[in-house]
Amino acid sequence: MHLRDPWIEARRGDATPTQLVYARRGVITGEMEHAARREGVEPELVRSEVARGRAIIPANIHHRELEPMVIGKAFRVKINANIG
């Protein structure tokens, strides 16, 4: 069992299960809460930055083993690169 399993299962069946969609609906997901704890900020800041398109949370539901983190100007990680 992975950290994200309960969060993903709770949203099973959603047509568009992306962090952006939830953020724009005003929903703070488990991934957003976890990322906020890592950053030492309020979950609402993470949600609002994602909703505005100024931050992302790479959280593909097919990669449940990944630990959620937030990438954006207001956070510790500013860029992400996958080289290979």
Residue, then its C-alpha position, 0 to 999 in steps of 0.5 A: m500500500h502506498l501513501r496516496d492509495p486512500w486519496i486516489e480510491a476516494r476519487r475513483g470514478d471522477a471523469t477528470p481526476t487532476q489536481l488542477v480540476y480539484a483546485r479550481r473547484g475549491v477542493i483541497t486534496g490529500e496530495m495538496e495537504h501533504a505538499a503543504r506540510r512538506e513546504g510548511v505552508e497552509p494547504e489553501l496556498v497550495r490549492s490557490e496557486v495550483a488553481r491559478g496555474r502558478a504551481i503544479i503537483p505531479a500526481n499521476i494516478h498511475h504512479r501511486e508510489l510518488e510522494p506529492m510535492v508542489i512546484g512553483k514560484a511560491f515554493r521551494v522547488k521552482i522547476n522540474a526536469n526529467i532528462g533521459 
